[in-house]
Amino acid sequence: MEYKQFAVIVPVAVAAILILGILSGISSTAAAQLSKIVKKPYVSKPVKPYVSKTVKMGATKTVYRAQGASNGKKRTELTISASQNAPDKIEGTVTWVPVILSGRLTSGGSGVAGAMILFSCGGETCEFQENTVKDGYLANTDRGGHYSIGVLSGHKEKIDAAYWGDEHLNLKSSKASTIVK
C-alpha cells in the first residue's frame, strides 16, 4: 500500500514541476515583449499650483480662491460693491456713511442661492441700517446669487465680505473687500 501512495504522488509532483516551468517561461517571454513595446518609463509631471488673484473693477473687488484643490471642492467667486444711499449722519464726533453693500456669489459662472454672506467694517462687526437688515449681521443670496444689505460705515473704511463655503455642496470659501469712498 505504501508503494501505491508513492506511485500517485510522484507523477503529480512531476506534472506540477513541468507546469511551473512552462509558466515561468511564458512570464519571462511576456516580460521581454513588454520591454520592447515600452521604450521609456512613465514619469508624472509636476503640477504648477494656481495662485489666487485679485481683480479690481472700480469700487468692486473680487478675490478668486484657489482652483483644483485636492479635496474636490468647487471654486467660488464673491464680489462686493459699496454705494452711498443717504447723506452722512453725524452723531457727536462720529460721522456715519449710510452704504448699500451689494454683490454676487457664483460657482462655475452660476449664482449660488441661499448662501450666507458675513460682513465686517474696519475689522469689526458692521453697524447695519435697520431698514435693510433681515437676518442680523449677514445677507442671504437670492436665486441668482445676488445679495444687498445696508450698513453704516466711516469714510475710507475697509469693508470685508466673506462666504465660508458649503461642505454639502462642495463649495469653497471666498472673500471680497472694498473701501468706502
Sequence and secondary structure as in RCSB ss.txt:
>XXXX:A:sequence
MEYKQFAVIVPVAVAAILILGILSGISSTAAAQLSKIVKKPYVSKPVKPYVSKTVKMGATKTVYRAQGASNGKKR
TELTISASQNAPDKIEGTVTWVPVILSGRLTSGGSGVAGAMILFSCGGETCEFQENTVKDGYLANTDRGGHYSIG
VLSGHKEKIDAAYWGDEHLNLKSSKASTIVK
>XXXX:A:secstr
 HHHHHHHHHHHHHHHHHHHHHHHHHHHHHHHHHHHH  S             EEEETTEEEEE  SS TT  B 
 EEEEEEEE S  EEETTEEEEEEEEEEEEEETTEE TT EEEEEETTEE EE GGG SSSSEEE  TTSEEEEE
EEE TT EEEEEE  BTTTTB  EEEEEE  
